[in-house]
Structure formats: structure tokens, C-alpha cells
């Protein structure tokens, strides 16, 4: 099976680019960040916040996260509830960053991710796919852009979804998330040694997509 690992900071466009690239290549797309967001949502629903994360094993024992592919699209379920849209808020984003630093949470989700790669040609995106989850991936890409560029993209997405946020709030959350992700003790955000760095600052979507497809086809020989 061919596996493509795409890592990078929040707001780099990983999900949108990866989803479209996977469809173009005929691969299964796996948004691992959505899994951590779903776990983060469970903690929020249970009354926890980013400064108070305890009883982790107990919460996980009562957590059922699942990926289902409906009409070719990945949908994320928490129990039997489709939370694919609910997990895209800034509050859930910050909680996802907090829970992803916990080794218990990473272990909880690791085997699910590896099983998907064993059974399918996959394009998987996240924070540590090429470094931890799929260290032997066929292709490794680190997709990034400036913090300002990424915050602007995320701000536009949230406004289009009807959320009331300011650019300053989104930018501040982006900078905080970058720091947390790159400084955590467990699987910090960083490029794999053999990853191709793809900086999309200033790119239109089509340019970024073409760049990713070019890298994958060249590296995988397809």
C-alpha cells in the first residue's frame, strides 16, 4: 500500500488540500486532526478545560471515536453522533492541542490510524504522521505557511460558517497553537528528517494542490 504523510501547523490548509489530493489520486483521506478534535470535544462536553485535564483514562474509557466514509467523504463520529462540523470551533481547536499532548490520548488513537494505512492507499494528515504514526510512509510532506497567512485562511473559513470571530482572535489562537504543538514533550510538531517542505504562503488553492500532487507522484512513482 502507498501511504502519504502530510504534517504541518494549524491552518496550513492540510485538510482541504489533502482531501482533494486524495480524491485525485484515488486514495483514502484520513484527517487525524479531526480525531483529536473529537476527543477534545468529549473532554469539553464533560466539563474539562485546557488547564484542567484529569481522569484521562476514565474519560477515554467512555469515549468512542470513529471515522466513517460516507459518499467518499470522511465523517467523524463521537459515539453515534456526527460531530464533523461541531469540532471546527476555536475552543475545540485549543482543547485538541491540549489533549494531543497527552500520551494516553495518542496511544488511544494510534492503532486506528495505522490500521487504516495497512489496509488502504492513504493520504493522512496531522502533526506527527511522518515522525511517529507512519515513520515508514512512502511520501512525507511538511505543509506550512506564515502565521499571518494561515490565520487569514482560517478566519475566512469561520466567517463563511457564520461564526462571530475577529482576525486578531484567530491569529492569537494560531500563534498559541503553534507554540503548544511545537513545544509539547510528546511528539512535537516538526518535519520528519526525510520530509519535503512545501511552503504555500501566498498561494492560491490550485497552486498548493498542484504542488502536493507533483511531490506525491514524483516520490511514489505514480
N, C-alpha and C positions, 0 to 999 in steps of 0.2 A: 504494500500500500504506500501511496505517496502522502507525506504529511508536510504541511506548510505552517510554520510557526511565525505569527506576526505579533511582536511585542511593541510597546510604546506607551507614552504617558497619556493621561486622560485628555480627551478632546482632540486627539490627533486624527480622528476620522477612521480609526481602525474598524469599527463595526460596520459602517456604511460601505467603506471600500472593500473590506474582507467579504461581506455578504455578496456584493456584486461580483467580485472576482471569483468567488467560489461558484456562483451560478454560471459564469462564463466558462469556467474550467470543468464544470460538471462534478464538483466536489461537494461534500457535506460541509456546511459552515457551522462552526461552534464558537459562540460568543461566551468565553469563560467568565468575563467580567459580569455578565448577566447572572451567572450562578452565585457569585459573591454578593451581588446586589440583592438577590432573593434571600440569601441568608441574612444580610444586613436588615432587610425589611422585616424578617421574622423577629430579630432582636428588638427593632423599633416597636413592632406590634406588641412585644412582651414587656415594653416599658423601659428598656435599657437605652443608654445614650453612649456616645463615643468615649466619655470619661468613666463610665461605669459598665464594664463588661465582665460580669462574673457568671458563675453557674453555666459556663460554656458547654460542658459535656451534657448537662441536663437539657439545655435549650436544643442542642443538636440532636439529642435522642428523640426530641419531639418535633424535629424538622424533616420534612420530606420535600426535597427539591428535585425537579425532573425537567428534562428537555424533551420536547415533542416536536416533531416536524409535521406541520400542517400545511398542505398545499405547497410544499417545498420550502416553507419558512420556519425558522426556529421560533418556538414559543416556550416561555419559561413558566413553570407551574410551581406554586407553593402549596403543597397538598393537592387538592383538586381545583384550586383557583388559579386562573391565568393571570399572572402578575407582570406580564411583559411590558405593559405601559406604566404601571404603578412604580416600577423600580427605577424610573428615569428622572427622579427629582434630585435637587442638590442635597437634600437631607439624607436620602438613601445613598447617594454617592459618597458622602463623608463617612457614613456608617460602614459602607462596603470596604472603604480603605482601612477602617479600624479593625473589622473582623478578619480581613485578609492577612493581617499581621499576626494572627493567632495560629499557631501550629496545629491546633485541634481542628480548626476550620479548613485549613489547607489539606490536611490528611483526609478529612471527610469528603472533599470534592476530587481529590487527585485520581483515584481509581476510575471514577466515572469518566474523566477526561481521557485517560489513557486507553480505556476500553473503546471509546469512540474512534480513536486513532488506529487501534489494532484492527477494527472491523470495517473501516471505510477509508477512502481517499478523503482527507480532511484538510480544511483551511481553518486553523484555530487561532484566535487572537486573545491577548490578555496582557499580563505584566511580566510573567516568568515562564512563558511557554517554551522558548528556546533554551532557557537556562536550567529549568527544573522539570517541568511537566513532560516535555518531549525533547530531551537533550540530544537525541539522535534523529531529529526531524530532517527530512530531505532538504528543505529550504528554510532558512531563518532570516527574517527581516525585522529590523528595528525601525518602526514608522514614527516619525516625530515632526514637530513644527514648533515655532516660537510660542511662548506662553500667551502673548497677545493674540496671535493668530488663532490659537486653539480656543481661547476664551470667547473670541468673537464668533466662531463657528457654533460653539455650544450655546451662547446667548441667543443667536438667531433661531436655533432649534427649539429652545424653550419658549421663546416668544411665539413661534409658529404653533406651538402646542397650547397656547393660551395661558402660560404661566406668567405671573407677575414678578419679574426679577429685573435687576439693573445690571448693566455690563460690569460695574465695579464689584458687585456681589459675586458674579460668576468668575471674574478674574481672580478675586481674592480666594475663592474656593479652589480654583485651579492651582494657584501657587501653593496653597496649603496641602493639597492632594499630592502635588509633585514632590514636596518635601517629605511627606509621610511615606510615600511609596518608595522613594529612593534611599531613605534612611532607616527603614524598618530592619530589624535584626533577621527576620525570616524572609528569604527570597526577595531581596530588594530589587527595585526596578533598575535594570541595566542591560545593555546589549550583550548578547552572547558573543564570545570571542570570534566566532565564525559567522556572525550575522552581517547582512548587508544593511548599511544605514541609508534610509530613504527619508530625506528631509523635504516635506511638502509645503513649507512656508510660502505663501503667496500663490500656490497652485489652485487652479480650478479643479473640480472633482474629476473631470475626464482626464486631466493630466496626471493626477495622482493614481488613478485606476490604471492608466496605460503603463505607468512606471512599475507598479506592483506586478502586473501581468507579464511584463518584459522580464523582470527579475526571476519570477517563478518559472517561466518557460525556459529561460536560459539555464537556470540552476538544475531544474528537474529533467531537462531534455525532452520536453513535450511540446 
